[in-house]
Amino acid sequence: MGLLVGQKAPFFKGKAVVGGDAAKLNPDNAFKEISLDDYKGKWVVLFFYPLDFTFVCPTEIEDFGLNYEKFKELNCEVIACSTDSHFSHLAWRQNHAGLKNLPYPMLADFTRQIAKDYEILKEETGYALRGLYIINPDGVLQYTVIHPENVGRNSSEVLRVLQGLQSGKLTPCNWQPGQKTLN
């Protein structure tokens, strides 16, 4: 059936590569265990991407990094997640120019349990679909979307949706922050 808006977000816990300058990261300081509980009281954008060392994925990850401060201003944390290992995430960060200074964590779901819990694991390939979830400060899903593998997401659109959710108002089609709402 799939996860629905208004449901409690599935709990997750796993090893992540921390944000920051990848040149300063090594196996002794690069990894941190994170969980959904770490983000209580904050909005969370949790997005899944298929695989490290691919073509569309780094464009999305970098785009979210470029807009990260705007998410932070809205009391929102960003987490990227794939079924690759934390070692793969670190190697990719250290070898891809656009990911070297990524400011948010890359969560490893090597057991594929998180992707299963969020109902986006593509069983025949073993990797996650391009799913994105906005979770409110109470841990409730407020927005879910799954893109096809060949279409990247736009972090500016995710920001717009987040701002609409935070407004608590009825936001019409093409609404932008600062524009009139329907109530």
Summary of the structure (lengths in Angstrom):
residues: 183
radius of gyration: 15.9
end to end distance: 32.1
largest distance: 52.0
contacts: 556
relative contact order: 0.21
helix: 30%
strand: 25%
